[in-house]
Amino acid sequence: MTATAPNRPAAPVSIRGLSTADATARLKAGGPNVVGSSTPSLWRIVGTQFRNVVLVLLLSTALLSGVLGQLQDAVVILVILVISVGLGAVSEYRSARVSSAMGDRLRHSARVLRDEQWATVDVRDVVVGDVVRLGVGTVVPGDCVLLTAEELECDESVLTGESRSVPRHVGETALQGAVVVAGAAEAEVRATGTHTEFGGIATGIRSRQPETTFQAGLARFSVLLVWIAVALMILIVVSGLAFSRPLLTTILFALAIAVGVTPQLLPAVVSTALAAGARVLKRSDVLVKRLVCVEDLGGVDVLVTDKTGTLTSGGLRFRSAVGQDGLPDDRVLAAAVATVPEDLAGEGAASSIADVLDRAVFDTAERVKLQTGTALATRPFDHERMYSSALVEQPDGSHTLIMKGAPDVVVPRCRNVSDGATAYLRELLEAGHRVLAVGAAAVDDTVTTADPDSVNAPFVLLGFVVFEDPPRPGVADAIAELRGLGVRVIVVTGDDPIVAGELARSVGIPVNRPLLGSDLHAAAGSPSALAEQVLAAGVVARVRPADKADIVRALRAAGNTVAFLGDGVNDALALHAADVGISVLSATDVARDAADVVLLDKSLAAVATAIRTGRRVFANTLKYVMMGTSSNIGNMLSAAVAASFLPFLPMLPAQVLLNNLIYDLGQLTIPTDRVDAERLVAPSRWDLGAVRRFMLTFGPVSSLFDFITFAVLIGVVHASPAEFRTVWFVESLLTQSLVVFVIRTNRVPSWRSRPGLWLTIGALGSAAIAIALPLSPLGAVVAFAPLPWPLLLTIGAIAASYLALAEVLKALLFRYVFRPPSTAHRSAHHVRRAAARFGATR
């Protein structure tokens, strides 16, 4: 017969599946196969804004002001609240729209039997009663009962947490979300969407976003601010009682100070920065499934990647099928094509490198009209065994057991291997070719299995199937770019160590002696030793899927932030284990599901762009945090101290909140700011200690200049309470707004770094409002007094002195304040990533 799909045992006649009309009706009645809606709702997001304690404090302050008859203050505070909620909600909604649009580009499919023909449909269109085909790499699309099963094994870790694969047999249930890691099956769908066991789990965790490293850092920072706010509130209340001020007025002021300490627009700034980063990455053909992972990308210092399609072109091309003597031999090709899976030989899509090789073999055999035997039984490729096999009936009626796979697995099982064949094999590997060895054993007609381990028959080496996969154009430049970003590249592959090592060296990856997967077990009990070996080797070859995950976990345990780039079924475990999992749009479904970031093209240059963007987003977010810790907290500390010795409140509650709002509005432009090149060359890590040291230095300096202002107002000007509040409002807002030009860069002097246009407009706009507001008719609304020009000039001189001192302090502190932090890794979030496969967005 010619090289069409080799014959296979027929499926039971009763397996007919559904008609298209029936499936359409069931889809309409039962709904799509999704576990929840991923379409963002603006009103739902508005409601979630009030989970922010700061906004609850604002609302409480407004209500309390209204109850006390301070209607003017209540109105001002409510306006501030509406603006804060509106900005945060719109920013988060836009970010959610970006994330939803990203997810909509990641399509997932399933093979179903419709109208008695196998067809590929969107996984969300699978309905109860569908018959689905499961193969290696398939994610089970619903809770199914197995109708047929050929050595089926499923990874159910997403459901059970158990990493070992589970054998499944006819009549048993395969659960939605499980991944087929070995064998094949046909199954009838019994439940879909939220009615599945996986759907229930995914729905239960939907409201509990897994925390990333950066989010954990922000949480610790927020706790620090809460303690500062509590301390200031206690100081204000105690001083208010000492001065016999009205208790409720004192409490209102204390609440305003607490709100002022906490940067209420931090969520909006973070969301804006993340969404902007995601849009930049999208233009570079990088899709981010979870926006918070943009910032985690900035912390990456080790990239673990496979070889094929990353260092090489990925276009594996059949080169030749040769005998042991190196000459073309059709018997080798005929034997190789017999092990090609039926679904792949028909219309199935390649789900792994093994499938790509099989497709090339099949296409070549079909092109030359090669005569092949009839496959009586097959055993698909397995990443643990590293070979596939088939029991074949030859045209003359004899039976042959064929074995095709990694040369270092197949060749040792063959008896007739010549020295010439061994030398020729090494020559092929050193030339960078991917090679499959093909062996055969004659068996009698009583043998019914394709498992070589079950058949005591001598194998002979027929020869080799050779493929070409040249280095990817530009990969050496991308490796150099990653090295310039402080990122080590480690190659982890199932390929031969000679091939992998030579290729890695040719593209600029330092390689000592490549490690083998079998070498890893000696250091299995010591993650630090394993990480050291891997980093020293540069290349690890002949690895199993579990080995890749062990390598990633060891590197993380050693303090590295690890990204893993992979696109095959065997990469899913490592993608789950990494700080940032990166896959490619053309990858297997299970790999895309396990990833946080999806590339439209499997390019290391795109990874470098993503890391650089992540660092830029992190740097700009950190600028906002630093601003909040230096000026904002300093001003609130000044207010609390002033309240302890002044006979009147240094600023009214509404004025405090207005000051904070105008400042925050100007800082919303920080995500658009330029970032100095030197801040992109090292991994970005959240360091609460550095933030605390920065706060304890710049905060008191800000307060020092506030106290100078107080001294001038009390001792020289003899200002009234209204004038005092107005001057300090202008001075504090002016210094807060302008110091961003100093703090935004590590360079000294600051003007060596050019700020972004929108940041400049935002900062100068806030400063202009600070000066103009008391002079305008609106000043009277919030109880401001008009200021004479000499007093405004005095404020300007104080602000200029503050900026000059801040410049000097920065020159000293930025050299020491940023130290490598202890590394904290987020917990696994594989359930949520897998649930994205069944999202509702179209």
DARAQUI-V812608 format. One record per residue. N is the residue number from 1. SS is DSSP state (H for helix, E for strand, C for the rest). NEAR is the number of other ideal C-beta (glycine too) atoms within 10 Angstrom. Layout:
((N & SS & NEAR) (N & SS & NEAR))
This chain:
((1 & C & 11) (2 & C & 10) (3 & C & 23) (4 & C & 12) (5 & C & 18) (6 & C & 22) (7 & C & 15) (8 & C & 18) (9 & C & 11) (10 & C & 7) (11 & C & 14) (12 & C & 10) (13 & C & 6) (14 & C & 6) (15 & C & 15) (16 & C & 12) (17 & C & 20) (18 & E & 22) (19 & C & 12) (20 & H & 12) (21 & H & 10) (22 & H & 15) (23 & H & 22) (24 & H & 14) (25 & H & 13) (26 & H & 18) (27 & H & 19) (28 & H & 10) (29 & H & 9) (30 & H & 15) (31 & C & 15) (32 & C & 18) (33 & C & 30) (34 & C & 21) (35 & C & 26) (36 & E & 15) (37 & C & 12) (38 & C & 18) (39 & C & 13) (40 & C & 17) (41 & C & 12) (42 & H & 14) (43 & H & 9) (44 & H & 11) (45 & H & 18) (46 & H & 16) (47 & H & 12) (48 & H & 15) (49 & H & 20) (50 & H & 13) (51 & H & 9) (52 & C & 18) (53 & H & 15) (54 & H & 23) (55 & H & 19) (56 & H & 14) (57 & H & 19) (58 & H & 26) (59 & H & 15) (60 & H & 15) (61 & H & 28) (62 & H & 25) (63 & H & 13) (64 & H & 19) (65 & H & 25) (66 & H & 15) (67 & H & 10) (68 & C & 15) (69 & C & 9) (70 & C & 20) (71 & H & 10) (72 & H & 14) (73 & H & 25) (74 & H & 20) (75 & H & 15) (76 & H & 23) (77 & H & 30) (78 & H & 17) (79 & H & 15) (80 & H & 22) (81 & H & 23) (82 & H & 11) (83 & H & 14) (84 & H & 25) (85 & H & 21) (86 & H & 13) (87 & H & 22) (88 & H & 24) (89 & H & 21) (90 & H & 16) (91 & H & 23) (92 & H & 24) (93 & H & 19) (94 & H & 17) (95 & H & 24) (96 & H & 20) (97 & H & 14) (98 & H & 21) (99 & H & 22) (100 & H & 16) (101 & H & 14) (102 & H & 22) (103 & H & 19) (104 & H & 14) (105 & C & 12) (106 & C & 20) (107 & C & 13) (108 & C & 17) (109 & E & 17) (110 & E & 24) (111 & E & 22) (112 & E & 23) (113 & E & 19) (114 & E & 19) (115 & C & 13) (116 & C & 11) (117 & E & 10) (118 & E & 17) (119 & E & 15) (120 & E & 13) (121 & E & 20) (122 & E & 14) (123 & H & 22) (124 & H & 23) (125 & H & 18) (126 & C & 27) (127 & C & 24) (128 & C & 20) (129 & C & 15) (130 & C & 28) (131 & E & 22) (132 & E & 25) (133 & E & 20) (134 & E & 28) (135 & C & 24) (136 & C & 26) (137 & C & 23) (138 & C & 26) (139 & E & 26) (140 & C & 25) (141 & C & 31) (142 & C & 28) (143 & E & 22) (144 & E & 28) (145 & E & 13) (146 & E & 18) (147 & E & 17) (148 & E & 17) (149 & E & 20) (150 & E & 18) (151 & E & 18) (152 & E & 25) (153 & E & 19) (154 & E & 25) (155 & E & 24) (156 & C & 21) (157 & H & 22) (158 & H & 25) (159 & H & 18) (160 & H & 12) (161 & C & 10) (162 & C & 10) (163 & C & 13) (164 & C & 10) (165 & C & 20) (166 & E & 17) (167 & E & 12) (168 & C & 25) (169 & C & 10) (170 & C & 15) (171 & C & 9) (172 & C & 16) (173 & E & 15) (174 & E & 26) (175 & C & 20) (176 & C & 30) (177 & C & 30) (178 & C & 28) (179 & E & 26) (180 & E & 25) (181 & E & 23) (182 & E & 22) (183 & E & 20) (184 & E & 22) (185 & E & 25) (186 & E & 22) (187 & E & 27) (188 & E & 18) (189 & E & 25) (190 & E & 15) (191 & E & 19) (192 & C & 30) (193 & H & 24) (194 & H & 16) (195 & H & 17) (196 & C & 25) (197 & H & 16) (198 & H & 26) (199 & H & 23) (200 & H & 11) (201 & H & 18) (202 & H & 26) (203 & H & 14) (204 & H & 10) (205 & H & 13) (206 & C & 15) (207 & C & 7) (208 & C & 9) (209 & C & 12) (210 & C & 16) (211 & C & 16) (212 & C & 25) (213 & H & 22) (214 & H & 27) (215 & H & 17) (216 & H & 16) (217 & H & 23) (218 & H & 21) (219 & H & 12) (220 & H & 14) (221 & H & 20) (222 & H & 15) (223 & H & 11) (224 & H & 16) (225 & H & 21) (226 & H & 15) (227 & H & 9) (228 & H & 20) (229 & H & 24) (230 & H & 13) (231 & H & 13) (232 & H & 22) (233 & H & 20) (234 & H & 12) (235 & H & 17) (236 & H & 27) (237 & H & 17) (238 & H & 12) (239 & H & 19) (240 & H & 20) (241 & H & 11) (242 & H & 10) (243 & C & 14) (244 & C & 9) (245 & C & 18) (246 & C & 10) (247 & H & 11) (248 & H & 13) (249 & H & 18) (250 & H & 21) (251 & H & 19) (252 & H & 25) (253 & H & 25) (254 & H & 24) (255 & H & 24) (256 & H & 31) (257 & H & 25) (258 & H & 23) (259 & H & 29) (260 & H & 27) (261 & H & 26) (262 & C & 23) (263 & C & 25) (264 & C & 25) (265 & C & 25) (266 & H & 22) (267 & H & 22) (268 & H & 27) (269 & H & 26) (270 & H & 25) (271 & H & 25) (272 & H & 27) (273 & H & 28) (274 & H & 27) (275 & H & 24) (276 & H & 20) (277 & H & 29) (278 & H & 24) (279 & H & 16) (280 & H & 17) (281 & H & 23) (282 & H & 16) (283 & H & 8) (284 & C & 17) (285 & C & 15) (286 & E & 25) (287 & E & 22) (288 & E & 27) (289 & C & 22) (290 & C & 22) (291 & C & 21) (292 & C & 22) (293 & H & 26) (294 & H & 31) (295 & H & 29) (296 & H & 25) (297 & H & 30) (298 & H & 29) (299 & C & 26) (300 & C & 27) (301 & C & 21) (302 & E & 25) (303 & E & 25) (304 & E & 26) (305 & E & 22) (306 & C & 26) (307 & C & 22) (308 & C & 24) (309 & C & 25) (310 & C & 26) (311 & C & 26) (312 & E & 23) (313 & C & 17) (314 & C & 18) (315 & C & 14) (316 & C & 19) (317 & E & 13) (318 & E & 20) (319 & E & 17) (320 & E & 19) (321 & E & 26) (322 & E & 21) (323 & C & 18) (324 & C & 22) (325 & C & 11) (326 & C & 18) (327 & C & 9) (328 & E & 11) (329 & C & 19) (330 & H & 13) (331 & H & 14) (332 & H & 25) (333 & H & 25) (334 & H & 21) (335 & H & 25) (336 & H & 31) (337 & H & 29) (338 & H & 30) (339 & C & 27) (340 & C & 28) (341 & C & 26) (342 & H & 18) (343 & H & 21) (344 & H & 21) (345 & H & 22) (346 & C & 11) (347 & C & 12) (348 & C & 19) (349 & C & 16) (350 & C & 18) (351 & C & 24) (352 & C & 23) (353 & H & 26) (354 & H & 28) (355 & H & 24) (356 & H & 21) (357 & H & 23) (358 & H & 25) (359 & H & 19) (360 & H & 21) (361 & H & 26) (362 & H & 24) (363 & H & 14) (364 & H & 20) (365 & H & 25) (366 & H & 16) (367 & H & 10) (368 & C & 11) (369 & C & 8) (370 & C & 19) (371 & C & 13) (372 & C & 24) (373 & C & 24) (374 & E & 15) (375 & E & 24) (376 & E & 21) (377 & E & 17) (378 & E & 23) (379 & E & 24) (380 & E & 27) (381 & E & 22) (382 & E & 20) (383 & C & 21) (384 & C & 12) (385 & C & 18) (386 & C & 17) (387 & E & 21) (388 & E & 24) (389 & E & 28) (390 & E & 27) (391 & E & 24) (392 & E & 27) (393 & E & 16) (394 & C & 15) (395 & C & 10) (396 & C & 6) (397 & C & 8) (398 & C & 13) (399 & E & 18) (400 & E & 18) (401 & E & 25) (402 & E & 26) (403 & E & 26) (404 & E & 28) (405 & E & 22) (406 & E & 19) (407 & H & 21) (408 & H & 16) (409 & H & 15) (410 & H & 24) (411 & H & 18) (412 & H & 10) (413 & H & 19) (414 & E & 20) (415 & C & 10) (416 & C & 12) (417 & C & 18) (418 & C & 11) (419 & H & 8) (420 & H & 11) (421 & H & 22) (422 & H & 14) (423 & H & 10) (424 & H & 19) (425 & H & 25) (426 & H & 13) (427 & H & 11) (428 & H & 22) (429 & H & 21) (430 & H & 13) (431 & C & 13) (432 & C & 18) (433 & C & 19) (434 & E & 24) (435 & E & 20) (436 & E & 24) (437 & E & 27) (438 & E & 30) (439 & E & 27) (440 & E & 21) (441 & E & 21) (442 & E & 13) (443 & E & 18) (444 & C & 9) (445 & C & 10) (446 & C & 6) (447 & C & 18) (448 & C & 12) (449 & C & 16) (450 & C & 25) (451 & C & 14) (452 & H & 21) (453 & H & 10) (454 & H & 10) (455 & C & 17) (456 & C & 8) (457 & C & 13) (458 & C & 11) (459 & E & 22) (460 & E & 14) (461 & E & 25) (462 & E & 27) (463 & E & 27) (464 & E & 26) (465 & E & 25) (466 & E & 20) (467 & E & 20) (468 & E & 17) (469 & C & 24) (470 & C & 12) (471 & E & 14) (472 & C & 21) (473 & C & 8) (474 & C & 13) (475 & H & 21) (476 & H & 16) (477 & H & 14) (478 & H & 22) (479 & H & 21) (480 & H & 12) (481 & H & 18) (482 & H & 22) (483 & H & 15) (484 & H & 12) (485 & C & 19) (486 & C & 15) (487 & C & 21) (488 & E & 19) (489 & E & 24) (490 & E & 22) (491 & E & 25) (492 & E & 25) (493 & C & 25) (494 & C & 24) (495 & C & 24) (496 & C & 25) (497 & H & 22) (498 & H & 17) (499 & H & 24) (500 & H & 28) (501 & H & 24) (502 & H & 17) (503 & H & 24) (504 & H & 24) (505 & H & 14) (506 & H & 14) (507 & C & 21) (508 & C & 15) (509 & C & 23) (510 & C & 14) (511 & C & 18) (512 & C & 11) (513 & C & 12) (514 & C & 23) (515 & E & 25) (516 & E & 17) (517 & H & 20) (518 & H & 11) (519 & H & 19) (520 & H & 20) (521 & H & 11) (522 & H & 11) (523 & H & 18) (524 & C & 12) (525 & C & 8) (526 & C & 13) (527 & H & 17) (528 & H & 13) (529 & H & 14) (530 & H & 24) (531 & H & 24) (532 & H & 15) (533 & H & 19) (534 & H & 26) (535 & H & 16) (536 & H & 12) (537 & H & 22) (538 & C & 21) (539 & E & 28) (540 & E & 24) (541 & E & 24) (542 & C & 21) (543 & C & 24) (544 & C & 18) (545 & H & 22) (546 & H & 17) (547 & H & 25) (548 & H & 28) (549 & H & 22) (550 & H & 23) (551 & H & 28) (552 & H & 28) (553 & H & 19) (554 & H & 25) (555 & H & 28) (556 & H & 19) (557 & H & 15) (558 & C & 18) (559 & C & 13) (560 & C & 22) (561 & C & 24) (562 & E & 27) (563 & E & 29) (564 & E & 31) (565 & E & 31) (566 & C & 30) (567 & C & 28) (568 & C & 27) (569 & H & 29) (570 & H & 29) (571 & H & 30) (572 & H & 33) (573 & H & 28) (574 & H & 28) (575 & H & 30) (576 & H & 22) (577 & H & 24) (578 & C & 32) (579 & C & 25) (580 & E & 30) (581 & E & 30) (582 & E & 30) (583 & E & 30) (584 & E & 24) (585 & C & 16) (586 & C & 17) (587 & C & 29) (588 & C & 27) (589 & H & 24) (590 & H & 29) (591 & H & 27) (592 & H & 26) (593 & H & 27) (594 & H & 26) (595 & C & 30) (596 & C & 24) (597 & E & 26) (598 & E & 24) (599 & E & 27) (600 & C & 15) (601 & C & 14) (602 & C & 25) (603 & C & 21) (604 & H & 25) (605 & H & 18) (606 & H & 21) (607 & H & 28) (608 & H & 22) (609 & H & 21) (610 & H & 26) (611 & H & 26) (612 & H & 22) (613 & H & 24) (614 & H & 29) (615 & H & 26) (616 & H & 24) (617 & H & 29) (618 & H & 27) (619 & H & 23) (620 & H & 26) (621 & H & 27) (622 & H & 25) (623 & H & 22) (624 & H & 26) (625 & H & 22) (626 & H & 20) (627 & H & 25) (628 & H & 26) (629 & H & 27) (630 & H & 27) (631 & H & 27) (632 & H & 25) (633 & H & 26) (634 & H & 25) (635 & H & 30) (636 & H & 29) (637 & H & 21) (638 & H & 25) (639 & H & 28) (640 & H & 25) (641 & H & 19) (642 & H & 23) (643 & H & 25) (644 & H & 15) (645 & H & 12) (646 & C & 16) (647 & C & 8) (648 & C & 15) (649 & C & 24) (650 & C & 25) (651 & C & 29) (652 & C & 25) (653 & H & 27) (654 & H & 25) (655 & H & 22) (656 & H & 28) (657 & H & 29) (658 & H & 24) (659 & H & 27) (660 & H & 30) (661 & H & 23) (662 & H & 21) (663 & H & 27) (664 & H & 25) (665 & H & 18) (666 & H & 25) (667 & H & 26) (668 & C & 18) (669 & C & 23) (670 & H & 26) (671 & H & 26) (672 & H & 17) (673 & C & 25) (674 & C & 16) (675 & C & 19) (676 & C & 15) (677 & H & 9) (678 & H & 11) (679 & H & 19) (680 & C & 20) (681 & C & 12) (682 & C & 16) (683 & C & 21) (684 & C & 26) (685 & C & 21) (686 & C & 24) (687 & C & 18) (688 & H & 18) (689 & H & 12) (690 & H & 20) (691 & H & 21) (692 & H & 15) (693 & H & 17) (694 & H & 23) (695 & H & 22) (696 & H & 11) (697 & H & 18) (698 & H & 25) (699 & H & 22) (700 & H & 15) (701 & H & 18) (702 & H & 26) (703 & H & 21) (704 & H & 14) (705 & H & 22) (706 & H & 24) (707 & H & 13) (708 & H & 14) (709 & H & 24) (710 & H & 21) (711 & H & 10) (712 & H & 18) (713 & H & 22) (714 & H & 14) (715 & H & 8) (716 & H & 9) (717 & H & 15) (718 & C & 9) (719 & C & 19) (720 & C & 12) (721 & H & 16) (722 & H & 16) (723 & H & 19) (724 & H & 23) (725 & H & 24) (726 & H & 26) (727 & H & 25) (728 & H & 24) (729 & H & 26) (730 & H & 27) (731 & H & 28) (732 & H & 31) (733 & H & 25) (734 & H & 23) (735 & H & 27) (736 & H & 30) (737 & H & 25) (738 & H & 20) (739 & C & 26) (740 & H & 28) (741 & H & 19) (742 & H & 22) (743 & H & 22) (744 & C & 25) (745 & C & 25) (746 & C & 19) (747 & C & 15) (748 & C & 16) (749 & C & 11) (750 & H & 20) (751 & H & 12) (752 & H & 10) (753 & C & 19) (754 & C & 11) (755 & C & 21) (756 & C & 17) (757 & H & 12) (758 & H & 14) (759 & H & 23) (760 & H & 15) (761 & H & 14) (762 & H & 22) (763 & H & 25) (764 & H & 14) (765 & H & 15) (766 & H & 23) (767 & H & 21) (768 & H & 13) (769 & H & 18) (770 & H & 25) (771 & H & 15) (772 & H & 12) (773 & H & 20) (774 & H & 22) (775 & H & 14) (776 & C & 12) (777 & H & 6) (778 & H & 11) (779 & H & 18) (780 & H & 11) (781 & H & 14) (782 & H & 20) (783 & C & 17) (784 & C & 23) (785 & C & 16) (786 & C & 13) (787 & C & 20) (788 & C & 10) (789 & H & 7) (790 & H & 9) (791 & H & 19) (792 & H & 17) (793 & H & 10) (794 & H & 19) (795 & H & 22) (796 & H & 14) (797 & H & 11) (798 & H & 19) (799 & H & 24) (800 & H & 13) (801 & H & 13) (802 & H & 26) (803 & H & 17) (804 & H & 11) (805 & H & 16) (806 & H & 24) (807 & H & 17) (808 & H & 12) (809 & H & 16) (810 & H & 24) (811 & H & 14) (812 & H & 11) (813 & H & 16) (814 & C & 16) (815 & C & 10) (816 & C & 9) (817 & C & 18) (818 & C & 20) (819 & C & 10) (820 & C & 11) (821 & C & 15) (822 & C & 9) (823 & C & 18) (824 & C & 16) (825 & C & 19) (826 & C & 17) (827 & C & 9) (828 & C & 14) (829 & C & 20) (830 & H & 21) (831 & H & 19) (832 & H & 16) (833 & H & 21) (834 & H & 26) (835 & H & 24) (836 & H & 19) (837 & H & 25) (838 & H & 29) (839 & E & 22) (840 & C & 17) (841 & C & 18) (842 & C & 10))
